[in-house]
Amino acid sequence: MLSLILIVAALITGVYWAFDALTKAGKRKQEKAKEPSMLIYARGTFLILCIILLIKVFNIGILPLLLVLTLASFLIWIIDKICFEKKRKAAKTKEPMLVDYARSLWWIFLVVLVIRSFIIQPFRVPTGSLEPTIMPNDFIVVSQYAYGLRLPVWHKKILNIGEPKRGDIVVFRSPSEPGIDFVKRTIGLPGDHIVYKNKTLYINGKEMKQTYLGDAVDIDQSNEGGGSPVSVMQENLNGVKHRIYLFKQGGMPAHFDFTVPKGYYFMMGDNRDNSSDSRVWGFMPQSAIIGKALMIFFSWDNGINWSRIGNKL
């Protein structure tokens, strides 16, 4: 539905811009009249919508696109300034529209790129793998610098600030599905001996105690487990206390025993029996880390869920 709305809006603004260019722009140029405000808004809206549609249709990552837009618009502006601006001013001719847009937008693209790459980014959680901590359609704030600064697109760490701690909720690139980002809780650190037996975790020989809190229902409808009755437990991960869901019947494979290799982490969802995590696709490499989840800034559950907004993670 959203894609259809974007396409219709792009068509309307694009047709309006094209119609003006074919029927009125020439006369307006001869009369040296100003462009109507509506045309300026329509043209800008059309270009923005085209960028959004390119992202959706070709599944282009936002960071590569921002990098390309920043470099392209800066080069257009700086080349014009060095090579053509003086001649144009001497001839008293108007600045080309492309140069006008490039001059106005390159620094905006740069600011967004820096914020998105090095400071914070929003992230929508589409599934219930972290219920009850994070629910489907929660929007979270992710710190880009909590675990070090990385170059956009190349993802190479250039400044080491910290590493994930046990219990941290981390956003990372999927080791198994390129182009997909995951959000899970850090369970095992490099070198940890992990045992999962009878739905209970043992880390380096120590049991991670669980306390029964009550019953609930898994609301995630994106997987087969959605709608299943669950037990709500409080798990203590060596001092990090958080709630988890355990199916009353069935669930994920009940037993494994291994050591986390160097440079990798073992990640799990709090919805233990309805989560595609390290039990399915293996360890998370340190190089896949995007950032640390800080808080929920918006939540939607057939309407705005005000009680969840602002919850720290």
Backbone as CSV, one residue per row, in Angstrom:
resi,resn,N_x,N_y,N_z,CA_x,CA_y,CA_z,C_x,C_y,C_z
1,MET,0.832,-1.208,0.000,0.000,0.000,0.000,0.867,1.258,0.000
2,LEU,1.899,1.258,0.840,2.786,2.413,0.899,3.482,2.636,-0.435
3,SER,3.933,1.546,-1.066,4.602,1.665,-2.367,3.671,2.274,-3.409
4,LEU,2.393,1.871,-3.380,1.412,2.406,-4.332,1.218,3.905,-4.121
5,ILE,1.136,4.320,-2.858,0.975,5.749,-2.548,2.183,6.545,-3.055
6,LEU,3.381,6.004,-2.840,4.598,6.681,-3.292,4.635,6.808,-4.813
7,ILE,4.229,5.745,-5.513,4.224,5.760,-6.980,3.229,6.791,-7.507
8,VAL,2.019,6.811,-6.925,0.987,7.766,-7.355,1.458,9.200,-7.115
9,ALA,2.033,9.448,-5.935,2.516,10.791,-5.615,3.637,11.210,-6.567
10,ALA,4.537,10.270,-6.897,5.626,10.568,-7.832,5.086,10.868,-9.224
11,LEU,4.083,10.121,-9.646,3.476,10.357,-10.965,2.812,11.723,-11.033
12,ILE,2.072,12.079,-9.994,1.360,13.378,-9.989,2.353,14.532,-10.043
13,THR,3.350,14.497,-9.165,4.324,15.603,-9.133,5.187,15.618,-10.387
14,GLY,5.539,14.420,-10.893,6.354,14.341,-12.106,5.613,14.856,-13.333
15,VAL,4.332,14.492,-13.468,3.518,14.951,-14.601,3.329,16.460,-14.539
16,TYR,3.093,16.978,-13.341,2.918,18.430,-13.177,4.191,19.167,-13.591
17,TRP,5.340,18.656,-13.167,6.622,19.266,-13.528,6.841,19.196,-15.040
18,ALA,6.586,18.042,-15.654,6.788,17.868,-17.096,5.837,18.762,-17.893
19,PHE,4.579,18.845,-17.446,3.599,19.688,-18.133,4.033,21.155,-18.119
20,ASP,4.524,21.612,-16.962,4.992,22.995,-16.865,6.196,23.217,-17.779
21,ALA,7.122,22.245,-17.806,8.318,22.390,-18.634,7.974,22.471,-20.119
22,LEU,6.929,21.769,-20.556,6.557,21.730,-21.973,5.683,22.906,-22.393
23,THR,4.912,23.449,-21.462,3.919,24.452,-21.856,4.173,25.864,-21.331
24,LYS,4.851,25.984,-20.188,4.939,27.310,-19.566,6.363,27.782,-19.298
25,ALA,7.286,26.853,-19.152,8.641,27.238,-18.752,9.304,28.157,-19.771
26,GLY,9.112,27.859,-21.076,9.734,28.689,-22.112,9.258,30.126,-22.071
27,LYS,7.945,30.278,-21.957,7.380,31.633,-21.910,7.836,32.365,-20.658
28,ARG,7.861,31.658,-19.545,8.284,32.262,-18.277,9.740,32.711,-18.360
29,LYS,10.568,31.929,-19.068,11.981,32.266,-19.209,12.161,33.530,-20.047
30,GLN,11.361,33.641,-21.101,11.427,34.833,-21.954,11.020,36.075,-21.185
31,GLU,10.017,35.918,-20.328,9.513,37.058,-19.555,10.304,37.284,-18.276
32,LYS,11.284,36.394,-18.043,12.115,36.464,-16.842,11.271,36.470,-15.570
33,ALA,10.224,35.663,-15.604,9.329,35.548,-14.455,9.822,34.441,-13.515
34,LYS,9.440,34.564,-12.258,9.837,33.573,-11.268,8.988,32.307,-11.395
35,GLU,9.575,31.192,-10.990,8.826,29.943,-10.973,7.783,29.969,-9.856
36,PRO,6.617,29.413,-10.075,5.615,29.324,-9.011,6.124,28.459,-7.861
37,SER,5.754,28.821,-6.649,6.174,28.047,-5.478,5.706,26.602,-5.569
38,MET,4.505,26.410,-6.121,3.954,25.058,-6.238,4.842,24.181,-7.119
39,LEU,5.400,24.762,-8.168,6.273,24.008,-9.066,7.568,23.606,-8.362
40,ILE,8.115,24.520,-7.586,9.358,24.231,-6.851,9.131,23.080,-5.874
41,TYR,8.006,23.145,-5.153,7.692,22.077,-4.193,7.451,20.750,-4.913
42,ALA,6.740,20.810,-6.040,6.435,19.588,-6.793,7.710,18.932,-7.316
43,ARG,8.634,19.735,-7.837,9.879,19.202,-8.372,10.717,18.567,-7.263
44,GLY,10.825,19.263,-6.128,11.584,18.715,-5.009,10.974,17.434,-4.473
45,THR,9.635,17.427,-4.363,8.936,16.232,-3.882,9.133,15.073,-4.839
46,PHE,9.071,15.343,-6.130,9.256,14.300,-7.145,10.644,13.663,-7.031
47,LEU,11.670,14.479,-6.868,13.035,13.968,-6.775,13.227,13.125,-5.510
48,ILE,12.662,13.597,-4.391,12.765,12.837,-3.138,12.043,11.507,-3.254
49,LEU,10.844,11.521,-3.855,10.078,10.291,-4.029,10.806,9.308,-4.950
50,CYS,11.474,9.825,-5.972,12.241,8.955,-6.865,13.374,8.257,-6.111
51,ILE,14.036,8.986,-5.214,15.107,8.395,-4.415,14.549,7.285,-3.515
52,ILE,13.399,7.552,-2.877,12.774,6.554,-2.001,12.387,5.316,-2.796
53,LEU,11.815,5.515,-3.984,11.403,4.383,-4.810,12.606,3.578,-5.296
54,LEU,13.701,4.256,-5.603,14.922,3.543,-5.999,15.408,2.626,-4.871
55,ILE,15.331,3.146,-3.636,15.750,2.349,-2.479,14.881,1.103,-2.359
56,LYS,13.552,1.288,-2.520,12.627,0.171,-2.332,12.713,-0.833,-3.478
57,VAL,12.761,-0.355,-4.719,12.728,-1.251,-5.877,14.013,-2.057,-6.002
58,PHE,15.155,-1.388,-5.851,16.441,-2.061,-6.052,17.091,-2.498,-4.736
59,ASN,16.361,-2.312,-3.629,16.868,-2.717,-2.311,18.247,-2.129,-2.043
60,ILE,18.382,-0.854,-2.342,19.652,-0.159,-2.140,19.783,0.216,-0.668
61,GLY,20.924,-0.073,-0.082,21.165,0.320,1.305,21.188,1.833,1.427
62,ILE,20.681,2.339,2.561,20.595,3.783,2.746,21.975,4.426,2.817
63,LEU,22.954,3.745,3.428,24.292,4.330,3.540,25.003,4.448,2.191
64,PRO,25.008,3.393,1.343,25.607,3.574,0.011,24.941,4.687,-0.781
65,LEU,23.608,4.777,-0.675,22.894,5.820,-1.409,23.278,7.208,-0.899
66,LEU,23.332,7.381,0.414,23.721,8.672,0.988,25.138,9.052,0.571
67,LEU,26.028,8.070,0.549,27.409,8.332,0.149,27.473,8.800,-1.302
68,VAL,26.741,8.114,-2.187,26.719,8.484,-3.606,26.116,9.871,-3.789
69,LEU,24.990,10.136,-3.119,24.329,11.443,-3.244,25.229,12.563,-2.728
70,THR,25.925,12.319,-1.612,26.817,13.342,-1.047,27.960,13.656,-2.007
71,LEU,28.628,12.616,-2.495,29.763,12.818,-3.396,29.332,13.444,-4.719
72,ALA,28.222,12.943,-5.290,27.768,13.446,-6.590,27.371,14.912,-6.506
73,SER,26.577,15.268,-5.490,26.123,16.657,-5.375,27.289,17.595,-5.050
74,PHE,28.237,17.134,-4.227,29.401,17.977,-3.917,30.247,18.212,-5.160
75,LEU,30.488,17.154,-5.943,31.300,17.295,-7.163,30.636,18.220,-8.169
76,ILE,29.317,18.103,-8.340,28.597,18.992,-9.268,28.764,20.435,-8.842
77,TRP,28.593,20.696,-7.537,28.692,22.073,-7.036,30.117,22.611,-7.165
78,ILE,31.123,21.822,-6.747,32.497,22.325,-6.726,33.050,22.490,-8.141
79,ILE,32.682,21.591,-9.063,33.139,21.730,-10.452,32.529,22.974,-11.083
80,ASP,31.243,23.201,-10.815,30.596,24.408,-11.350,31.246,25.659,-10.775
81,LYS,31.537,25.645,-9.473,32.107,26.833,-8.830,33.483,27.159,-9.393
82,ILE,34.289,26.119,-9.647,35.655,26.332,-10.137,35.684,26.679,-11.634
83,CYS,34.840,26.010,-12.422,34.955,26.103,-13.884,33.933,27.026,-14.563
84,PHE,32.740,27.166,-14.005,31.675,27.828,-14.759,31.040,29.040,-14.074
85,GLU,31.179,29.169,-12.757,30.457,30.221,-12.039,30.854,31.623,-12.493
86,LYS,32.167,31.883,-12.652,32.612,33.228,-13.035,32.097,33.613,-14.414
87,LYS,32.174,32.672,-15.372,31.687,32.959,-16.721,30.178,33.224,-16.713
88,ARG,29.456,32.460,-15.911,28.001,32.620,-15.855,27.628,33.979,-15.254
89,LYS,28.365,34.372,-14.217,28.082,35.668,-13.594,28.418,36.821,-14.543
90,ALA,29.505,36.647,-15.282,29.890,37.684,-16.242,28.851,37.821,-17.338
91,ALA,28.281,36.698,-17.751,27.262,36.713,-18.795,25.867,36.981,-18.232
92,LYS,25.778,37.047,-16.890,24.505,37.305,-16.188,23.442,36.275,-16.566
93,THR,23.880,35.028,-16.633,22.933,33.946,-16.902,22.558,33.253,-15.595
94,LYS,21.428,32.573,-15.631,20.886,31.939,-14.431,21.640,30.650,-14.094
95,GLU,21.775,30.371,-12.807,22.412,29.133,-12.350,21.565,27.931,-12.756
96,PRO,22.165,26.887,-13.357,21.395,25.695,-13.743,20.698,25.066,-12.535
97,MET,19.532,24.512,-12.792,18.737,23.922,-11.716,19.503,22.809,-11.002
98,LEU,20.239,21.990,-11.777,20.987,20.885,-11.180,22.035,21.402,-10.201
99,VAL,22.715,22.484,-10.573,23.730,23.064,-9.696,23.082,23.654,-8.453
100,ASP,21.927,24.286,-8.629,21.198,24.869,-7.505,20.852,23.792,-6.476
101,TYR,20.328,22.666,-6.951,19.974,21.568,-6.056,21.224,20.982,-5.403
102,ALA,22.283,20.796,-6.183,23.520,20.224,-5.645,24.105,21.114,-4.555
103,ARG,24.142,22.421,-4.808,24.691,23.369,-3.822,23.866,23.365,-2.540
104,SER,22.562,23.238,-2.672,21.674,23.303,-1.518,21.640,22.010,-0.710
105,LEU,21.880,20.881,-1.384,21.637,19.592,-0.737,22.878,18.823,-0.299
106,TRP,24.075,19.108,-0.862,25.209,18.245,-0.575,25.559,18.225,0.902
107,TRP,25.473,19.384,1.560,25.837,19.427,2.975,24.760,18.760,3.841
108,ILE,23.497,18.797,3.369,22.429,18.095,4.098,22.658,16.586,4.025
109,PHE,22.969,16.094,2.812,23.298,14.672,2.656,24.480,14.301,3.555
110,LEU,25.477,15.187,3.637,26.672,14.908,4.434,26.332,14.811,5.917
111,VAL,25.521,15.736,6.404,25.134,15.727,7.824,24.367,14.446,8.162
112,VAL,23.415,14.080,7.295,22.639,12.857,7.517,23.541,11.631,7.470
113,LEU,24.488,11.629,6.529,25.427,10.506,6.405,26.267,10.352,7.670
114,VAL,26.767,11.461,8.214,27.598,11.409,9.419,26.779,10.924,10.611
115,ILE,25.561,11.475,10.778,24.704,11.057,11.898,24.357,9.578,11.781
116,ARG,23.949,9.184,10.563,23.505,7.798,10.329,24.659,6.797,10.444
117,SER,25.866,7.216,10.115,27.012,6.305,10.126,27.709,6.228,11.468
118,PHE,27.772,7.355,12.190,28.642,7.406,13.364,27.930,7.708,14.684
119,ILE,26.683,8.161,14.648,26.049,8.594,15.900,24.849,7.708,16.248
120,ILE,23.721,7.914,15.604,22.539,7.095,15.889,21.791,6.786,14.605
121,GLN,20.950,5.741,14.678,20.062,5.443,13.570,18.778,4.837,14.143
122,PRO,17.653,5.038,13.449,16.416,4.371,13.875,16.366,2.965,13.291
123,PHE,15.645,2.078,13.946,15.509,0.709,13.453,14.127,0.198,13.822
124,ARG,13.394,-0.291,12.824,12.079,-0.882,13.079,12.234,-2.383,13.261
125,VAL,11.674,-2.912,14.330,11.741,-4.340,14.613,10.491,-5.011,14.036
126,PRO,10.643,-5.832,12.985,9.463,-6.374,12.296,8.872,-7.621,12.937
127,THR,9.656,-8.337,13.752,9.188,-9.619,14.295,9.181,-9.595,15.825
128,GLY,8.713,-10.694,16.392,8.620,-10.787,17.841,9.699,-11.645,18.467
129,SER,10.862,-11.763,17.835,11.908,-12.636,18.367,12.463,-12.151,19.703
130,LEU,12.250,-10.871,20.021,12.727,-10.341,21.299,11.586,-10.045,22.270
131,GLU,10.382,-10.568,21.972,9.309,-10.428,22.960,9.752,-11.080,24.272
132,PRO,9.353,-10.545,25.419,8.496,-9.377,25.613,9.267,-8.061,25.746
133,THR,10.602,-8.094,25.569,11.398,-6.876,25.723,11.107,-5.883,24.604
134,ILE,11.153,-6.374,23.367,10.844,-5.554,22.191,9.745,-6.262,21.420
135,MET,8.665,-5.546,21.132,7.516,-6.131,20.471,7.559,-5.847,18.969
136,PRO,6.813,-6.625,18.163,6.747,-6.323,16.726,6.261,-4.896,16.498
137,ASN,6.908,-4.207,15.547,6.596,-2.824,15.183,7.008,-1.809,16.247
138,ASP,7.928,-2.206,17.126,8.608,-1.215,17.955,9.703,-0.562,17.109
139,PHE,9.912,0.731,17.313,10.991,1.464,16.655,12.016,1.823,17.726
140,ILE,13.258,1.435,17.492,14.282,1.625,18.512,15.384,2.566,18.027
141,VAL,16.053,3.198,19.002,17.219,4.042,18.723,18.463,3.182,18.885
142,VAL,19.338,3.226,17.890,20.553,2.406,17.895,21.778,3.320,17.932
143,SER,22.637,3.116,18.920,23.884,3.874,19.016,24.913,3.293,18.065
144,GLN,25.408,4.112,17.141,26.396,3.664,16.164,27.809,3.622,16.741
145,TYR,28.040,4.367,17.821,29.402,4.508,18.314,29.686,3.666,19.559
146,ALA,28.670,2.956,20.091,28.856,2.217,21.340,29.959,1.177,21.243
147,TYR,30.096,0.564,20.071,31.093,-0.487,19.884,32.195,-0.085,18.906
148,GLY,32.380,1.223,18.731,33.436,1.709,17.848,32.889,2.353,16.596
149,LEU,33.698,3.206,15.992,33.309,3.894,14.763,33.754,3.081,13.551
150,ARG,32.842,2.980,12.568,33.135,2.211,11.355,32.885,3.059,10.127
151,LEU,33.673,2.823,9.099,33.458,3.521,7.835,32.141,3.075,7.224
152,PRO,31.326,4.029,6.740,30.084,3.630,6.075,30.376,2.822,4.811
153,VAL,29.480,1.909,4.506,29.547,1.037,3.329,30.586,-0.070,3.509
154,TRP,31.848,0.300,3.845,32.901,-0.711,3.992,32.850,-1.391,5.362
155,HIS,32.246,-0.743,6.350,32.055,-1.303,7.692,33.370,-1.610,8.408
156,LYS,34.451,-0.986,8.021,35.746,-1.215,8.666,35.864,-0.333,9.903
157,LYS,36.184,-0.966,11.046,36.305,-0.215,12.286,37.548,0.676,12.235
158,ILE,37.371,1.963,12.541,38.480,2.912,12.527,38.807,3.427,13.930
159,LEU,37.889,3.208,14.884,38.136,3.625,16.265,37.433,2.657,17.196
160,ASN,38.185,1.997,18.041,37.616,1.026,18.970,37.195,1.731,20.257
161,ILE,35.892,1.692,20.556,35.373,2.336,21.761,34.957,1.297,22.799
162,GLY,34.413,0.182,22.358,33.976,-0.853,23.274,33.539,-2.086,22.518
163,GLU,33.185,-3.119,23.255,32.706,-4.371,22.675,31.385,-4.741,23.346
164,PRO,30.549,-5.557,22.679,29.283,-5.972,23.292,29.524,-6.698,24.617
165,LYS,28.662,-6.397,25.593,28.692,-7.070,26.881,27.534,-8.057,26.960
166,ARG,27.659,-9.032,27.828,26.600,-10.007,27.988,25.307,-9.294,28.408
167,GLY,24.245,-9.585,27.689,22.963,-8.961,27.981,22.636,-7.780,27.082
168,ASP,23.629,-7.220,26.373,23.375,-6.101,25.452,22.468,-6.558,24.309
169,ILE,21.575,-5.675,23.884,20.775,-5.912,22.685,21.475,-5.215,21.527
170,VAL,21.824,-5.994,20.508,22.689,-5.508,19.429,21.979,-5.636,18.080
171,VAL,22.119,-4.608,17.247,21.668,-4.662,15.851,22.879,-5.002,15.001
172,PHE,22.716,-5.965,14.081,23.846,-6.418,13.275,23.359,-6.933,11.924
173,ARG,24.286,-6.996,10.977,23.966,-7.520,9.659,23.870,-9.037,9.724
174,SER,22.846,-9.590,9.095,22.608,-11.025,9.148,23.778,-11.794,8.549
175,PRO,24.308,-12.802,9.268,25.373,-13.632,8.701,24.878,-14.546,7.581
176,SER,23.554,-14.753,7.503,23.014,-15.720,6.545,22.208,-15.102,5.417
177,GLU,21.719,-13.864,5.603,20.865,-13.221,4.602,21.394,-11.826,4.292
178,PRO,22.182,-11.671,3.226,22.720,-10.354,2.868,21.611,-9.318,2.681
179,GLY,21.838,-8.115,3.195,20.855,-7.046,3.060,19.833,-7.003,4.172
180,ILE,19.867,-7.979,5.089,18.923,-8.029,6.202,19.659,-7.727,7.501
181,ASP,19.043,-6.893,8.356,19.610,-6.598,9.665,18.806,-7.311,10.746
182,PHE,19.504,-7.833,11.748,18.885,-8.521,12.869,19.079,-7.720,14.147
183,VAL,18.228,-7.989,15.143,18.413,-7.447,16.489,18.196,-8.585,17.475
184,LYS,19.221,-8.875,18.284,19.182,-9.987,19.244,19.925,-9.574,20.512
185,ARG,19.789,-10.433,21.536,20.498,-10.192,22.787,21.821,-10.976,22.805
186,THR,22.870,-10.330,23.310,24.176,-10.983,23.414,24.167,-11.953,24.592
187,ILE,24.403,-13.222,24.291,24.418,-14.260,25.318,25.850,-14.741,25.574
188,GLY,26.534,-15.128,24.516,27.878,-15.672,24.657,28.941,-14.760,24.094
189,LEU,29.995,-14.505,24.870,31.127,-13.696,24.432,32.231,-14.617,23.907
190,PRO,33.210,-14.071,23.172,34.300,-14.921,22.669,34.959,-15.724,23.795
191,GLY,35.064,-17.040,23.587,35.691,-17.909,24.577,34.731,-18.529,25.577
192,ASP,33.483,-18.068,25.620,32.504,-18.615,26.565,32.116,-20.044,26.201
193,HIS,31.916,-20.856,27.237,31.371,-22.206,27.048,29.867,-22.127,27.320
194,ILE,29.055,-22.404,26.307,27.605,-22.266,26.395,26.941,-23.632,26.351
195,VAL,26.046,-23.855,27.297,25.207,-25.054,27.289,23.752,-24.601,27.413
196,TYR,22.890,-25.141,26.562,21.449,-24.865,26.646,20.753,-26.208,26.813
197,LYS,20.178,-26.420,27.988,19.596,-27.720,28.313,18.270,-27.520,29.030
198,ASN,17.224,-28.177,28.514,15.885,-28.055,29.101,15.458,-26.587,29.214
199,LYS,15.778,-25.825,28.166,15.419,-24.407,28.047,16.076,-23.533,29.122
200,THR,17.210,-23.994,29.638,17.964,-23.218,30.620,19.396,-23.041,30.121
201,LEU,19.921,-21.825,30.252,21.282,-21.520,29.822,22.286,-21.774,30.942
202,TYR,23.438,-22.316,30.552,24.583,-22.445,31.455,25.771,-21.815,30.745
203,ILE,26.371,-20.812,31.384,27.498,-20.106,30.778,28.724,-20.323,31.652
204,ASN,29.749,-20.926,31.060,30.987,-21.252,31.780,30.688,-22.041,33.055
205,GLY,29.744,-22.976,32.940,29.400,-23.859,34.052,28.410,-23.296,35.042
206,LYS,27.988,-22.048,34.890,27.068,-21.419,35.835,25.669,-21.339,35.243
207,GLU,24.675,-21.765,36.007,23.283,-21.713,35.546,22.761,-20.280,35.583
208,MET,22.121,-19.880,34.478,21.460,-18.576,34.421,20.035,-18.750,34.962
209,LYS,19.841,-18.395,36.212,18.603,-18.683,36.929,17.394,-18.023,36.271
210,GLN,16.282,-18.737,36.285,15.012,-18.231,35.767,13.968,-18.229,36.880
211,THR,13.139,-17.174,36.898,12.059,-17.052,37.871,10.743,-16.885,37.138
212,TYR,9.767,-17.697,37.489,8.459,-17.649,36.821,7.711,-16.377,37.235
213,LEU,7.208,-15.634,36.231,6.474,-14.392,36.484,4.990,-14.480,36.146
214,GLY,4.620,-15.396,35.257,3.219,-15.500,34.863,3.081,-16.089,33.473
215,ASP,1.870,-15.975,32.916,1.578,-16.499,31.584,1.243,-15.361,30.628
216,ALA,1.469,-15.613,29.333,1.162,-14.626,28.294,0.949,-15.367,26.978
217,VAL,0.786,-14.601,25.895,0.610,-15.165,24.558,1.599,-14.485,23.622
218,ASP,2.296,-15.287,22.826,3.214,-14.761,21.811,2.378,-14.114,20.707
219,ILE,2.526,-12.790,20.523,1.684,-12.075,19.551,2.286,-12.020,18.159
220,ASP,3.505,-12.537,17.998,4.181,-12.466,16.695,3.449,-13.322,15.674
221,GLN,2.938,-12.672,14.617,2.225,-13.384,13.560,3.101,-13.647,12.337
222,SER,4.388,-13.295,12.424,5.269,-13.489,11.267,5.836,-14.905,11.217
223,ASN,5.713,-15.655,12.290,6.219,-17.022,12.341,5.121,-17.975,12.787
224,GLU,5.372,-19.269,12.648,4.393,-20.272,13.015,4.073,-20.247,14.508
225,GLY,5.002,-19.750,15.315,4.794,-19.743,16.757,3.854,-18.662,17.241
226,GLY,3.453,-17.741,16.379,2.577,-16.653,16.780,1.259,-17.171,17.352
227,GLY,0.833,-16.581,18.471,-0.411,-16.970,19.099,-0.285,-18.094,20.106
228,SER,0.920,-18.587,20.326,1.130,-19.701,21.254,1.154,-19.211,22.696
229,PRO,0.601,-19.989,23.634,0.692,-19.640,25.054,2.130,-19.817,25.539
230,VAL,2.595,-18.889,26.356,3.980,-18.921,26.834,4.035,-18.660,28.336
231,SER,5.126,-19.104,28.931,5.444,-18.744,30.309,6.389,-17.555,30.288
232,VAL,6.102,-16.552,31.104,6.979,-15.385,31.217,7.951,-15.640,32.364
233,MET,9.241,-15.624,32.025,10.275,-15.900,33.014,11.225,-14.700,33.110
234,GLN,11.777,-14.501,34.299,12.859,-13.529,34.447,14.165,-14.296,34.483
235,GLU,15.056,-13.983,33.540,16.350,-14.646,33.462,17.425,-13.706,33.981
236,ASN,18.366,-14.266,34.724,19.471,-13.490,35.268,20.751,-13.882,34.547
237,LEU,21.207,-13.031,33.623,22.439,-13.276,32.861,23.625,-12.656,33.605
238,ASN,24.067,-13.335,34.652,25.191,-12.818,35.449,24.983,-11.367,35.877
239,GLY,23.773,-11.082,36.359,23.469,-9.738,36.845,22.574,-8.928,35.942
240,VAL,22.457,-9.306,34.666,21.545,-8.616,33.734,20.209,-9.359,33.760
241,LYS,19.222,-8.762,34.437,17.920,-9.404,34.571,16.978,-8.906,33.471
242,HIS,16.335,-9.837,32.806,15.404,-9.487,31.736,14.373,-10.594,31.615
243,ARG,13.248,-10.266,30.970,12.172,-11.246,30.812,12.332,-12.023,29.508
244,ILE,11.927,-13.276,29.529,11.942,-14.115,28.336,10.607,-14.844,28.226
245,TYR,10.305,-15.337,27.026,9.140,-16.194,26.782,9.622,-17.627,26.541
246,LEU,8.918,-18.586,27.135,9.146,-19.998,26.862,7.816,-20.650,26.519
247,PHE,7.764,-21.329,25.361,6.530,-22.027,24.994,6.190,-23.066,26.066
248,LYS,4.893,-23.189,26.342,4.446,-24.193,27.300,4.554,-25.598,26.711
249,GLN,4.453,-25.681,25.379,4.601,-26.963,24.703,5.475,-26.785,23.462
250,GLY,6.397,-27.737,23.235,7.229,-27.678,22.039,8.230,-26.538,22.107
251,GLY,8.657,-26.081,20.930,9.603,-24.975,20.855,10.878,-25.347,20.124
252,MET,11.889,-24.531,20.291,13.166,-24.718,19.607,13.907,-25.931,20.170
253,PRO,14.911,-26.473,19.418,15.720,-27.582,19.924,16.237,-27.307,21.335
254,ALA,16.140,-28.307,22.213,16.313,-28.070,23.649,17.740,-28.185,24.145
255,HIS,18.692,-28.685,23.349,20.016,-28.935,23.909,21.135,-28.619,22.918
256,PHE,22.156,-27.906,23.389,23.402,-27.743,22.637,24.528,-27.429,23.606
257,ASP,25.743,-27.633,23.146,26.926,-27.483,23.997,28.107,-27.100,23.093
258,PHE,28.688,-25.891,23.294,29.795,-25.458,22.440,30.543,-24.301,23.091
259,THR,31.666,-23.934,22.481,32.463,-22.790,22.920,32.449,-21.729,21.821
260,VAL,32.215,-20.479,22.196,32.151,-19.381,21.230,33.562,-19.065,20.741
261,PRO,33.806,-19.086,19.426,35.162,-18.816,18.915,35.552,-17.347,19.048
262,LYS,36.838,-17.097,18.976,37.367,-15.732,19.046,36.826,-14.891,17.896
263,GLY,36.431,-13.653,18.205,35.922,-12.737,17.185,34.444,-12.930,16.872
264,TYR,33.755,-13.783,17.643,32.342,-14.067,17.393,31.538,-13.965,18.690
265,TYR,30.216,-13.852,18.518,29.296,-13.777,19.651,28.127,-14.725,19.411
266,PHE,27.566,-15.198,20.520,26.377,-16.048,20.432,25.170,-15.203,20.807
267,MET,24.205,-15.091,19.871,23.057,-14.210,20.034,21.757,-15.015,20.125
268,MET,20.850,-14.561,20.977,19.551,-15.216,21.103,18.452,-14.166,21.234
269,GLY,17.237,-14.554,20.836,16.072,-13.720,21.087,15.502,-14.033,22.457
270,ASP,14.826,-13.062,23.069,14.188,-13.303,24.365,12.958,-14.201,24.213
271,ASN,12.392,-14.241,23.020,11.289,-15.158,22.721,11.922,-16.494,22.326
272,ARG,12.381,-17.235,23.316,13.331,-18.314,23.116,12.855,-19.401,22.151
273,ASP,11.562,-19.652,22.103,11.068,-20.732,21.248,10.490,-20.230,19.923
274,ASN,10.676,-18.948,19.637,10.183,-18.383,18.382,11.158,-17.316,17.899
275,SER,12.419,-17.717,17.724,13.466,-16.774,17.330,14.486,-17.456,16.432
276,SER,14.714,-16.854,15.266,15.791,-17.307,14.388,17.063,-16.601,14.841
277,ASP,17.912,-17.313,15.539,19.102,-16.687,16.112,20.324,-17.590,15.919
278,SER,21.312,-17.463,16.789,22.553,-18.224,16.612,22.343,-19.728,16.650
279,ARG,21.222,-20.172,17.193,20.919,-21.600,17.175,20.604,-22.086,15.763
280,VAL,20.202,-21.136,14.892,19.805,-21.467,13.517,20.933,-21.162,12.530
281,TRP,21.507,-19.944,12.598,22.469,-19.518,11.580,23.901,-19.376,12.094
282,GLY,24.144,-19.746,13.353,25.519,-19.758,13.846,25.911,-18.488,14.592
283,PHE,27.197,-18.300,14.769,27.715,-17.180,15.553,27.684,-15.874,14.756
284,MET,27.591,-14.763,15.500,27.642,-13.447,14.867,29.083,-12.958,14.844
285,PRO,29.644,-12.674,13.666,31.015,-12.140,13.620,31.061,-10.699,14.121
286,GLN,32.150,-10.348,14.761,32.308,-8.991,15.295,32.187,-7.942,14.196
287,SER,32.596,-8.297,12.983,32.563,-7.355,11.857,31.147,-7.035,11.396
288,ALA,30.140,-7.818,11.843,28.761,-7.602,11.402,28.005,-6.602,12.276
289,ILE,28.619,-6.156,13.367,27.928,-5.292,14.327,27.597,-3.936,13.712
290,ILE,26.378,-3.475,13.953,25.952,-2.134,13.542,25.924,-1.190,14.740
291,GLY,25.303,-1.620,15.831,25.250,-0.755,16.996,24.468,-1.369,18.138
292,LYS,24.380,-0.618,19.215,23.701,-1.059,20.434,22.326,-0.416,20.535
293,ALA,21.307,-1.237,20.806,19.947,-0.717,20.989,19.869,0.011,22.328
294,LEU,19.352,1.252,22.300,19.319,2.080,23.505,17.920,2.189,24.112
295,MET,16.929,2.470,23.270,15.584,2.708,23.798,14.541,2.558,22.699
296,ILE,13.290,2.441,23.115,12.156,2.416,22.185,11.635,3.839,22.047
297,PHE,11.647,4.374,20.821,11.172,5.751,20.647,9.779,5.818,20.038
298,PHE,9.265,4.681,19.533,7.897,4.651,19.012,7.437,3.201,18.990
299,SER,6.137,3.000,19.229,5.594,1.645,19.233,4.195,1.672,18.649
300,TRP,3.913,0.701,17.767,2.619,0.655,17.083,1.989,-0.722,17.257
301,ASP,0.788,-0.772,17.832,0.055,-2.020,18.001,-1.423,-1.723,17.769
302,ASN,-1.802,-1.677,16.450,-3.152,-1.237,16.075,-3.445,0.147,16.651
303,GLY,-2.439,0.958,16.698,-2.502,2.283,17.284,-1.214,2.538,18.049
304,ILE,-0.989,3.772,18.442,0.239,4.115,19.168,0.191,3.515,20.563
305,ASN,1.235,2.774,20.916,1.351,2.179,22.247,2.195,3.093,23.117
306,TRP,1.535,4.060,23.760,2.235,5.095,24.503,3.029,4.522,25.669
307,SER,2.577,3.426,26.271,3.222,2.880,27.457,4.621,2.355,27.179
308,ARG,4.934,2.062,25.923,6.243,1.486,25.589,7.243,2.555,25.135
309,ILE,6.745,3.716,24.726,7.621,4.765,24.220,8.532,5.292,25.340
310,GLY,9.827,5.296,25.080,10.795,5.780,26.059,11.418,4.692,26.912
311,ASN,10.950,3.436,26.752,11.522,2.332,27.522,12.988,2.114,27.157
312,LYS,13.856,2.090,28.177,15.271,1.830,27.925,15.512,0.346,27.725
313,LEU,16.516,0.014,26.925,16.811,-1.379,26.614,18.153,-1.807,27.224
